[in-house]
Amino acid sequence: MDVLMGWGGQLLHGALTTLEVAFAALALGLVWGILGALAQLSRWWLVRQLGFLFTLIMRGTPELLIILIIYFGGSVTLTGLAKSIGMAAGFIEIPAFAAGVFALSLVFGGYAAEVLRGAFLAIPKGQIEAAEAFGFSWWDAFTTVRLPQIWRFALPGLGNNWVSLIKDTSLVSVVGLEEIMRVSGMATAVTGEPFRFYLIAAIIFYALTTSNGLIVAKLERRASRGERELAR
């Protein structure tokens, strides 16, 4: 008996699409997170407030709403801009993949900013002062002293955010991207087997989050290896 009822290929493609969205949003989200953390630690009041406002909005707004705002609002904005300069005759629709990645990266960045801010603050100030005493510029001190060390402090929090990000990819189905949930819904509509295919979707998500959680745990142990050796 074919448990997948001929939908194995589509489900595999959906799982790969889910991973593509998740990894792309992770990469872009880390950029937003670092920028947000640095903004909150800035010496300038306005920049600090903008950093806190970014995290407040991203953490306080439902992910689904952010996806819908980016997808529909972005499409309307692009269409309006294109028409204003005479470059478009019709509606410009943002690709569902791009909208989903951008929206989820903002959400991830909002949570990551708080984690990374704490990681930056965990680095002893003496190391930064020593770098400045040796004539390091702000950028050199950031890239050679601060950035390499923050991951040891940030990995536990970022790991939790990463697992949440994988699950949040299911929300991108509302804008038509054929990831796991969208394919499961299509299979349900065709076969009339909702329990079967949503259970399969749950199993796939469980496998993805569990395997990635194990990888993150291994990275955490590796990052803290030096601390454990010093503690002996």
Protein Blocks (a to p, Z undefined) as FASTA:
>chain_A
ZZknoplmmmmmmmmmmmmmmmmmmmmmmmmmmmmmmmmmpmbfklmmmmmmmmmmmmmp
cfklmmmmmmmmmmmmmmmmmmmnopafbdcdddfklmmmmmmmmmmmmmmmmmmmmmmm
mpcfklmmmmmmnopafklmmmmmmmmmmmmmmmmmmmmmmmmmmmmmmmmmmnopacfk
lmmmmmmmmnopaklmmmmmmmmmmmmmmmmmmmmmmmmmmmmmmmmmmmZZ
